[in-house]
């Protein structure tokens, strides 16, 4: 098993909510030595996905964290409970990361959130500003991976 993974979260049938999955798919097969995992809608299901990884990037759509649709935020510590939570998750990413750390399942976790504004049910359409946020998030994650693989001496 690789020691680094990217977990993309979201629902591709809910329009902008699929942003995290779209980022993860852009990175699949582009990063040797890094596992890319479909995290579904997130929540409790994220905890076992992080098990035994030293470093994890979680990328997800978020509502109410940015000033504009498409803003990308990088959280070195789990997102705070004071941030608005997406109603599709049973628990938020911050809580899932905290639980996984307390159980000893994971080492370092960085969360990349894309402000998506409104989540539309039963739509595959992604707002153009969210599409730009997806590209920006991809670049942030590639930078993070370069830093991590430089630390471990492997190449990405």
C-alpha positions in Angstrom: 0.0 0.0 0.0 1.2 3.5 -0.7 1.7 5.7 2.3 0.1 8.8 0.7 -3.5 9.1 -0.6 -5.9 11.6 -2.0 -9.6 11.1 -1.1 -12.1 12.9 -3.2 -15.6 13.4 -1.7 -18.9 14.4 -3.2 -21.9 13.3 -5.2 -21.5 13.8 -9.0 -25.3 13.7 -9.3 -25.6 16.9 -7.2 -23.9 19.3 -9.5 -21.2 21.4 -7.7 -21.1 18.8 -4.8 -19.1 16.5 -7.1 -16.1 19.0 -7.2 -13.9 16.9 -4.8 -14.4 13.8 -7.0 -13.5 15.8 -10.1 -10.3 16.9 -8.6 -9.4 13.4 -7.5 -10.1 12.1 -11.0 -7.8 14.7 -12.5 -5.0 13.4 -10.3 -5.6 9.7 -10.8 -2.6 8.0 -12.6 -0.8 11.3 -12.6 0.9 10.8 -9.3 2.9 7.5 -9.0 3.0 6.2 -5.5 -0.1 8.0 -4.5 -3.5 6.2 -4.1 -6.6 8.1 -5.3 -9.8 7.0 -3.5 -13.4 7.8 -4.1 -14.6 8.9 -0.6 -18.3 9.0 -1.6 -20.3 11.5 0.5 -17.6 11.5 3.2 -18.7 11.4 6.8 -18.0 8.3 8.9 -17.0 6.4 5.7 -13.8 8.5 5.5 -12.4 7.0 8.7 -11.5 3.5 7.4 -10.3 5.0 4.1 -7.5 6.9 6.0 -6.3 3.8 7.8 -2.6 3.1 7.6 -1.8 6.1 5.5 1.0 8.4 6.7 -0.3 11.4 4.7 -3.8 12.1 3.4 -5.3 14.9 1.3 -9.1 15.1 1.4 -10.7 17.3 -1.2 -14.4 18.2 -1.0 -17.0 20.8 -1.9 -17.9 23.1 0.9 -20.6 25.7 1.4 -20.2 29.0 3.2 -16.4 28.9 3.7 -15.2 31.1 0.9 -16.1 34.6 -0.1 -16.9 33.6 -3.7 -17.9 30.4 -5.6 -14.7 28.7 -6.7 -12.6 29.9 -3.7 -10.2 27.2 -2.6 -9.2 26.9 1.1 -6.5 24.6 2.4 -6.8 23.4 6.0 -3.7 22.1 7.7 -5.7 21.2 10.7 -9.2 19.7 10.5 -11.9 22.2 9.5 -13.5 23.8 12.6 -17.0 22.8 13.8 -17.8 26.5 13.5 -17.7 26.3 9.7 -21.0 25.6 8.0 -21.5 21.9 7.4 -22.8 20.4 4.2 -26.1 18.7 5.1 -25.1 15.6 3.0 -22.6 14.3 5.6 -23.5 12.4 8.7 -20.4 14.0 10.3 -18.1 16.7 8.9 -14.6 16.1 7.6 -13.1 17.8 10.6 -14.8 15.3 12.9 -13.8 12.3 10.7 -10.2 13.4 10.7 -10.2 13.9 14.4 -11.6 10.5 15.0 -9.2 8.8 12.6 -6.2 10.5 14.3 -7.5 9.5 17.8 -7.8 5.9 16.6 -4.2 6.1 15.2 -5.5 5.4 11.7 -3.7 8.3 10.0 -0.8 10.7 10.3 -0.9 14.0 8.6 -4.1 15.2 6.9 -4.7 18.3 4.8 -8.2 19.2 3.7 -8.8 21.1 0.5 -12.2 22.7 0.3 -13.8 24.3 -2.8 -16.6 26.8 -2.1 -19.4 25.7 -4.3 -22.3 28.0 -3.3 -25.5 26.2 -4.0 -25.8 22.4 -4.2 -28.3 21.4 -6.8 -30.1 18.0 -6.6 -30.1 15.7 -9.7 -27.7 17.8 -11.8 -24.4 16.9 -13.5 -23.7 20.6 -14.3 -20.8 22.3 -12.5 -20.7 26.1 -12.2 -17.8 27.6 -14.3 -16.4 29.3 -11.2 -16.4 25.8 -9.5 -14.6 24.4 -12.5 -11.9 27.0 -12.0 -11.8 26.1 -8.3 -11.2 22.5 -9.3 -8.2 23.5 -11.4 -6.8 25.6 -8.5 -7.4 22.8 -6.0 -5.5 20.4 -8.2 -2.5 22.7 -8.3 -2.6 23.1 -4.5 -2.7 19.3 -4.1 0.2 18.8 -6.5 2.2 21.3 -4.5 1.4 19.5 -1.3 2.4 16.1 -2.8 5.7 17.6 -4.0 6.4 18.8 -0.5 5.5 15.4 1.0 7.4 13.3 -1.5 10.4 15.5 -1.2 10.3 14.9 2.6 10.2 11.1 2.0 12.7 11.0 -0.8 10.3 9.6 -3.4 9.3 11.2 -6.7 5.8 12.4 -7.8 
